[in-house]
Amino acid sequence: MADIIQLLPDSVANQIAAGEVVQRPASVVKELMENSIDAGSKSIQLIVRDGGKALIQVIDDGSGMSETDARLSFERHATSKIRQANDLFDIRTMGFRGEALASIAAVAEVELRTRRAADELGTHVQINGSEFVCQQPVSCAVGTNFSVKNLFFNIPARRKFLKGNSVELKHIISEFQRVALAYPEIAMSLAHNGADIYRLNATTLKQRIVGLFGKSINPQLLDITTQTTIVNVDGFIGKPECAKKSPGEQFFFVNGRFMKNPFLNRAVINAYNRLLPADSIPTYFIYLDIDPQNIDVNIHPTKTEIKFEDERMIWQILHAAVKETLGKFAVVPSIDFDSDPGFSIPFFPKNAPVTPPEIDVNPNFNPFDDEGAKFSGGSFAAKPHHSKSSEGWESLYADKPAEEEPMQLTLQTFASKGFDDNPAESSAKFYQVKGRYILTTVKSGLMVIDQKRAHERILFEQYLESLTSAHNIAQRELYPQTIELSAQDFALIMDSQSELAQMGLEVSNLGHNTIGVNSMPANLKSAEPAKLIDGLLLEIKESQALPFDDARQKIAASMAKAGAIGYSRNLTPFEMQELVDKLFACNHPNFSPDGKKVLTIIEMDELDKKLR
């Protein structure tokens, strides 16, 4: 029987390795930009076309490569960082395994132009799908210029699984942000299809964060700094009220390398305990500086996962650092709500006479006065006596008529009114409990309605009817509102510009990641453009593409959630009546737009059991 085991050709082996290292265009961006950083660059330019599918070009002013190094860099496991196995545990550079360039060249058309400062001419190398094409001298600037064209051109199955240009650009922007945040001292720029997305100068970390995410993030940042013998923690965390529903502005860096670590992420989230709104994620930019001997960055091909020698201890240090920052900046609510928390200690000269404090006593004060006493200027001042105050203490316990705010009643008061099974015949049909639930009697028992979800259902059907109406689809804004977005959100909205216009939402590009809302869907009177855009972006991020088959429902649901009345809102009897009437006029009154129950009925049998 013939032997069946054989060695794979280098081209096939490189394509297999590319499956781990090069997953999408953003993977190429990450590897090339990290190589530029290792080369000591002071300026890095990233140019992409069609979401990186057609072109990814990285230009730097680093040290460059010699003619021999330029050719050898495309060989597998060719590296200038590692000489022996122990070097893996003393790594502070970004790339070190020598797999990136070989993997990229196996699945794309690659051109390299590079020159060192000591050389008069540079070197031009061209490789297509692991096939060496040419190498020749060329006149070029000092540094390195990588061009990666037609990614996965020789693997159609991989190429067809790439997402749309907007989604791939979103991933490229994410990788660019991670590198830019790790090295604010390096000037960087990003351009897509000829339009600038970022143009960042070398600056401080805080200015780099503002340059990437907009000026609105500046007042949200709180400085975090902790130094220990195990790890040093630096960076910024966001205020609790600025937390967002969707992830996106959460960054961990270890020795200048971005990492993903759910365990340490939980340390940050737990530090915000009882400070965050429901289902919200805080913003943070946290940098850990630790001895390379205590970490292993070589456990994943993309090097985004890092193993720590003592992860639990780092968890505790990070958790304490975040809590300390929140307390130091008075983010945690205080018990004393006085406007001036300061206090002064009076100074008494030596041998000064000591006089006992005088106490003002009102001999006419009557604790049984119906009007009570008023606190004024630190002393109690009694109001003038009325004739009824002298009638006796029995008047305090006389039955008094009910006040004109019957909405905050207990179940006992609700039952004492003696309402029958037909609430329509009752003069007061609805009662509000804790600013959250509306109670009313029905034939089978007691109906409990969640006021916020009920209002969401009402608004949802109103907005949906307006969006699906063929008449007067768009309403022009007299003063178009400008909204500044992050680069990722801006790219997603502009990619969906034409589809949004079909539904009456017209946006224009004002440059610098800013859009102008020129028109809104008609009849959405309470719609706020900023909340509408935020809701749409949340839907786009969750589905990776706007599902325009039911986009109108997405718009209506997001607007209903943003415009509905909140909890702790006291309603008048008329408002409760109107809310319930509109709810039962809806097509689906039992559930909110996101599928949660709006109402429930407590049967009489259940009430009887609780009173036994």
N, C-alpha and C positions, 0 to 999 in steps of 0.2 A: 504494500500500500504506500502510495506516494506521500511525502511530507506535505502537510496542509498549513503550517504556520510560516508566515513570511513577514518581512519588514515592510511597513507602509512607505510609499514614496514621500519625499519631503513636502511636496505640494498638498498631498492628502492630509498628512499630519498637521500641516499649518492650518488647513481649513477646519480640522477638528478642534484645534486649539482656539481658532477664531470663534468657534461656537460658544466658548466660555468667556473669552475676553471681549469680543466685539458682538454685542447683542443688538445694538441699534446705532444710529449716527451719534447719539450722545456719548456712547462708549468711546468712539474715536476721538471726540472732542476732549474727553477726560484724559486719555493717554497722551495725546499730543501736547496739551497744555501743561501737563505734569512734566513732560520731557523738557519743555521750554523753561520751566521753573528750575529744574535741576541744572540746566545750562547757565544759570546765573543771569537770566534776562531781567532787564529793567522795564521793558515794554513788550506786550503781547497783543497781537491783533488776531481776532477770530472772524472769519468770513464764511458764511454758509449760504447755500442756495437750495431752494425747494425742500426745506426742512432737513438739510444735510444729505439728502439722497443724491443730488446731482454734484454737490461740491462741499467739501470741508477744507478750509485753508487756514493754517496757523503760521503766523509770521512773527519771529522774535528777533531780538538783538543780542542773543546770548553768545556763548563762546564759539559756537560753530564746530564743525568737524573737519578732520583731514580727509584726503581722498580715500585712504584705506579704511578709516573709521566709518565713512559714509556708506561704503559698500558692505562692510562687516555688520553694521547696525541692523540689517534686515535678516541676519541669520538667527535661527532659534537659539535662545539662551546665551546670546552675546550681550555682555553687560560690562560696564565700567565700575560697578558698585560692589560686586561680590567677588571675593577671591577664595573663601573657604566657608564651610557651613556655619561656623560661629558668627560670621558677619551678619547673618540673618537676624541676630538678636542685638544688633547695635546699628540699626538703620534709622537715619533721619532724612533720607531722600525720599522722593515720591515713587519713582520707578526703580526696579532693581533686578527683575527676573529675566529681562530680555525676551519677553514673549510678545509685547505689544506690536512693535513694528512688523515683525514676521507675520503675525495674525492679520493685521490690517492689510498688508501687501498681498495676502492670500485671497482676499475677497473684494479687492478694489483695484483701481488704476491709480498708482501712486507715483508722484514726482517729488524729488527732493533737490533743493538748491541750498547749498551751505558753504560758508567761508569763515575761516579763522582770521583774526586781526593781523596775524603775522604773514598770511598768504596774500599774494597779489591776485590770484584767480581762485574762484571757488570750484565746487564740483556739482555736476548735475547727474542724478541717478533716476532712472525710470524703470518701474517694475509693474507688470500687469498680471494679477492673479498668480503670484509667486513665480512668474516667468520673467527673468531678467531681460530687459530690452536694450538698455544702453547706459554707459557712464562716460561722461566727457567734461572737459573744463568749461567753465562758464563765468561770465562777469556778473557778480551779484554783491549785495551788501553784506556786511559782517553779520553773522547770525545764521538762522535756519529758516527756510520757507518750505513747509510741507503742504502739498495739494493732494487730497484724496477725492477721486472722482468716481461716480457711478458705483456706489457701495452695493455689494452683493450682485454685481452684474453677471457673475459666473455661477451664482446659486439662485436661480429664479424662485425656488421654493421659499428661501429665506426672505427674499425681497418682497414677495407678495404679502408676507405677514407684517410688514411695516405699516404703521398707522398713517393717517393723513398728515399733511405738512404741518398743520397747526399743532397737532399732538406731538409730533417729533420735535418741532421747534420748542415746545414747552419743556421737553426733556433736555434739550440742548441748553436752554436758559438755566435750568436747574443745575446742570453740571458747571456752567460758567459761573453761576453765583457761588457755588461751593468753593471753586478755586479762587475766585475774587475775594471772598471773605477770609480765606486762609492766608492770603498774601496781599494786604492792603497797600504795602509799600511798592507794589509793582503796578504800573499803569496798564490798563486793559481796555479793550474795546470789542464790541460784538456788532456785526452787521448781517442782516438777512435780506437777500434779494436786492441789494443796493441801498437799503434803508438802515440807518443807525438805530440800534436798540439801546446799547450802552456805550458810553465813552467816558471812562473813569480815569482820573489822574491818580498818581501816587499820593496817598493821604493817610490819615489816621483810621483806626478801625471804625469809630463811630461815624465818621464822614463817609466811609466806604458803605456802611449799612444804609445810611440815608441815600447815597447815590444809587444803590441797588433797589431799594424798596420805597423811595419817595420821602418827601419832607414830612409827611404826616406821621411817620414812625418815630421821628426825633423826640417829641415829648413823652413818648411811651416807654423809653428805654431807662432802665435802672442799672447802675453799675454794680457788678458783682466781682469781688476780689477776695480770695482766701489762699493763704500759703501754709502748707504743711510739709512735713518730712516725706510724706508719701506722694502727694500730688499738689500742684498749684492750679487753682481755678481762677480764671479771668473771663471777662466778657460782659454781656448785658442780658438782662431778662426784661420781659414786658410787664406792664401793669395789668392787674387782673381784669379790669373793665375793658381792656383792648383785646382780650382773647377772641379767637375766631372759631367758627364751627368746623371749618375744614383745615387739615394740616397744610403746611407749606413754609412757615417761617420758624422752623425748629432745626437748629444746627448744633451738632457736636463736632469738635475738632480735637484730635490728640496729636501733639507734636506737629501741628501744621497739616494734618491729614484729616479729611472729613470721614466720619464714621457713622454707622447706624447702630444704635444700642437700645432696644426696648427696655432693658432692665434699668439703665440710667435715666431713660426718659420717664419711667415711673417715679424715680426719685424726685424729679422736678415737679411732676404733676401732684404728687402727694404733698409737696411743700406748699402748694396753693390750696390746700384742703379748706373747704368752706369759703373760699374767696372767689372761685370761678363760677360763672353762670353754667347752667346745665349743658352738658355735651360740648363744652368749649375747651380749646387747647391754647395754652399760653405761648407767647412768642419768646424764644430764647436763642442767644448766640453764645455758646459756652465753649471755652478753650481750656483744655487740660494739658498740662505740661508734666510729663512723667519720665522717669528713667527708661530708656529703650530696653534695658535688660529685663524690665518688669512687664513687658507687653509682647505680644506676637501678632504682627500684621500680615503674616503669610498663611492665613487660614482660609482665604477665599480668593478666587482668581481676580476679582475686581478690587480687592483690598479695601472694601468698605466695612468689613467686619473685623474687629480687633479683640483679641483675647487678653484679659488682664490677669495678673498673678493673684491679686487680692481685690476682686470686684466688689465684694460686700463692704469692705472698708471705704472704697471710693464712693459707693452708694451713700453711705452715711455722711461722708464729708460733703458731697455735693448737695444732699438734702439739707444739711445744716447751713451751708453757704447760701442757698436760695432763701431759706426762712429768715436768715439774718439780714439779707438784703431787703426783703419785704418789710421786716420790722424797722430797719434803719431808716427807710424812706417813708415810714408812717403809712404804709399801704394797708396794714392790718388795722381794722376798726378799733378805736380806743373806747374805753368805758366812759370816760368823762367827755361830754360833748360841749363843754364851755368853749367860747370863742377864744378866750385868753387863758391857756393852760398854765401860764407862769404864776409864780407866787413870790412874795417878798417877806423877809424876816425883819421886823422892826428893830431898831437899835436903841438900847437904853443906856444912857450914861451911868457911870459908876456912882453909887450912893444916891441915885435918883429916887424920889419917894414913889412908893408903890400904892396905887389906889385900886380898890376893888372895882370890877366892871359894874356899870349901872344897867339895870334891866327895866325897860319900859313895860308897865302893866296897865292894861285898860280895864278899869273896874266895871265898865258897862258891857264888857264882852259876854255874850250869851251863846254858848255852844249849841243850843237848841233853836237858834234863830233859823228860819227857813232859808233866808238869803245866805247864811254862812258868813264867814269872814274873808276879807281880801288880804292877800299878802302884798305889802307895798313897802319898798325901801328897807327890807330886813326886819320889819315889825308888823304885827297884825293890827289893822285898823278896822274897827267895827262900823258897820253901816248904820244909818239912822234906824231907830226902832220903828216897826210898824205895829199896828194894833193887833194883827193876827199873831205876832210873836208871843204875846202874853196869854194867848188862849190856852196854853198847856202843851205838854209834850205829846198828848194823844194825837194832836193834829199831824205829827210827823208820820204816823202809821196809818193815816186815813187813805182810802183808795183814791188814786189819782188817775185822771184820764190818760190814755195812751198817747205817747208823743207822736209827732207827725213823721217819724222815720221808722216805719215798720219793717224795714228790709233786713235788719240785723237781729233776728229772733232765733230762739232755740226751738227744738222740736216740741218741748213742753208748751211754750207759748203758742206755737203753731197749732197744737192740738186743742188748746184751751179755747180757741176762737170758735170751735164747733162747726167748721166748714163741712158741708155735706159732700156727697160724691159728685155733685155738679158744680164745678168751680165757676162756671159762667154766671151763676146766680149769686155769687158771693161778691161783696163790695171790695174785698182785698184778696186777690187770688194768688199772688206771687210773693215769695219771701226770699231774701238773699242771705246766704250763710258765709261768713268770713270773706266776703268779696270775691267768691269763687263759684259757688253753686246757687242755682235758682230752684226753689222748691214750690211745688203746687200739687194739689190733690187730684187724683183721677179715680175712676170707679174701682179699680183694683188695688189702690193703695196710694203711695207717695211717689211722685215723679221728681227725679233729681237731674238737673241739666247743668253741664259744664259751660259756663257763659263764654269763655274764650273759644272753645272748640265750636260752639254753636255759631258764634260770629264768623269764625273762619269758614264754615260751611256756607253761610249766607253770602259772604263776600266772594267766595270761590265761584259760586254759580252766577253771581252778577257779573264778575269779571270775565268768566268763560263765555257768557252770552254776548258781552261786548266784543270780545276778541273774535268770535266766530261769526259776528254779524257782517254781512256783505256791504252794509251802508256805513259811510264815513269811518273808514278803517283807521286813519291816522289823524291826529290833531296837532297842528304845528304849535310849538312853544314860542311865546312872545319873546322870552329871554332864555335862549338855550342854556342849559346847565352844563358846566364843565366838571368832569370827574377825572381825577388822577388815579391811575391804576398801576399795579406792578407790571413789569415787562411781560410776565407770563399771562396775566389776565388781559392785558392789552392785546397781545397776539391772538388770544382765543376769541375775543370780541370782534376784532377786525376781520378775522377769518370767517366769522359768521355774519358779517355785515349785511350781505344781500338777503339772506334768509330772514334776518330780524326785520329788515325793511318791509318784507312781504306781510308781516304781522303788525305793521304800523309803528314799529320802534326804529327810528332812523338815527344813526350815530355817525359822526364824522371824525376824521383823524385830525387832531390839533397839534400833533407832534409831542415829543418828550413824554410818551406813554400817557397822554391825556386825550380823552374823547369829549365830544360835545353831543348832548342829546337834543336833537332838533325837533323830534316829534314823538308823541306817545300814543299808544292805542287809545282810541276814542272812548269817551264815557268812563275812563278810569280817573274819576275826580280826585280821589284820595291818594292816587299813586305818587310815590316819590321816586324820581329817576334813579337816585343812588341805591335805594333799597331794591328796586327792580333789577338793576344791573348786578348787585351782589347776589340776589337770588338766582339769576340766570347763570352766573359764574359758578355757583355752588353745584347747580345741576350739570353743567358742562364738565366740571372736574370729576364728579362722581361717575359719569358715563363715558368720559374721555372724548365725547363728541356730542353736540347738541342733538337730541332726538327730535327732529322737526316733525315727525309724524304726529307726535303728541306735544309739540312745543307749546301750543296754546294752553294746554292743561298745566304745563310746568310754570308758565308765566302766571296764570291765574292762581295756582297754589302758592307760589312764592309771594305774590302780592297780598293774598288773603292772610297769610301768616304774618306778614309785616304790618298790615293795616288793622288787624283784629284788636279789640279791646283786651287789655291785660287783666291779670288777676289783681285783687285788692282794689278794684274799681267799683265804688258803690253806685248802684243804679236806682233810679226812681221807679215807682210802680209803673208809670207810663212806659219807661224805657224797657223794663222787663216784659211788659205786655207786648210791646212792639217787637222785641227780640224773639219771643216765643212764637208770635204770629208769623214772622218772616221765616223762622226755622221750619215750621210745619208746612210752609208754602214751597219749600225746596223739594227737589226730586228725590234726594237721598238725605233725609234729616238725621238719620241714626248715626252717621259716621262723619268725621272731619275729612278734609282732603287727603290727609296722610293715613287714613284708615283707623283712627282712634275713635272709641265710643264717645258720642256726644251726650247721651242720656241713658238713664236706667230707671227702672220702676221697682220700688221696694214694696213687695206684696204685704197685704194686711196680716196674713198669717205670720210673716217674718217679724212684723212690728209687734204682734201679740206675744210672740215667743220672747222678745227682748224685754217686755214689760211684766212677764210672769215672775 
